[in-house]
Amino acid sequence: MAKEIWLWFKEQIAGLFGAAGRLIVKLWRWFTGWVRTVSGSVWRKIAVGIPVVFFLYIFVGMPFAHRIEDTMQFSYETPEGGSRSVAALVYLVDRETRTHNWTPNDPMFMPGWWLDNTPNYQKGILKALSRFSFELRDQLGRSRGSSAADKDLETASGNLAKEPGRWVVDFPTRLLPTTASDTYYREGSDQFKAYNIRLAAGNAVFERRSDNLLATLDRIALDLGASSAELEHYISENAGGFWPDTGADDLFYEVKGKVYAYTVILMALEQDFRKVIADRELASIFTELLRSLTMAATLDPTIVYNGAADGTLANHLSMQGFYLLRARTQLKEVTNILLK
């Protein structure tokens, strides 16, 4: 009996495949017949029309895809007993991957692929958030350095470390569909939310000790120092050239994104560590630090120039680097006080 059922099932499947094959043949014959009826003038119109439509689609879509959101007027909820800085991280990830479109992995047929400022700005934000997520995993989210890492923080930090340019199809690495970068980032955001909810319920750790704040600020200072050195190197190699510098705005907006994210995180850390800051009388220095970072994060030139130091045109990279060095100096002042 079972054999007869199996044979009947195979016959039905074979019949379905046969019907599908015959339908495909009919459709193909119809299509090829229709193609033969199309005149040469129509084909010329199609050949011209497709590129024109594509160009208009890209041209109209680019202003909608372009978004540099550097406002310091924002709001996000923090669960009572949770961490303000974790909530800030979640807010930025969600804003750039859920509220807005994540442009660094847009394929060529999307308007975001044709932009450079927005993708670089978003990549800069993600770099800072990824760096801070490791501090959460290794430092702030542990009772002591030797204790086990929180599982949500461990997984979430790994998700934020994924390269930003991966789309659902990543031909250089594999032919089959893969997970897009922004999907990993959204998963990381959900894991940070879960951690913050557990923290609010007393089932997770966020150590608000002065040595943890010191270590976190040291890492941020090092990262800002690396960006400052990158700016200095780029200026020394390219400033004041005869031809337009198409790489200056790429670097400017990536650094801008990084500084913006660190500014938002440091504003939140000020709330998380308000007792430490009050006990060490750091409030005024911290305010000046945030002012310097805000100045760097909100620089918004119409065109980014990389002019010579003594030239007529401005050098916006130098101005950005000035505020970075100032902020880094103020960070060192804060950490020096925390060391005492």
Secondary structure, 3 states (H helix, E strand, C coil): CHHHHHHHHHHHHHHHHHHHHHHHHHHHHHHHHHHHHCCHHHHHHHHHHHHHHHHHHHHHHHHHHCCCCCCCCCCCCCCCCCCHHHHHHHHHHHHHHHHCCCCCCCCCCCHHHHCCHHHHHHHHHHHHHHHHHHHHHHHHCCCCCCCCCCHHHHHHHHHHCCCCCCCCCCCCCCCCCCCCHHHHHHHHHHHHHHHHHHHHCCCCCCCCCHHHHHHHHHHHHHHHHHHHHHHHHHHHHHCCCCCCCCCHHHHHHHHHHHHHHHHHHHHHHHHHCHHHHHHCCCHHHHHHHHHHHHHHHCCCCCCCCECCCCCCCCEHHHHHHHHHHHHHHHHHHHHHHHHC
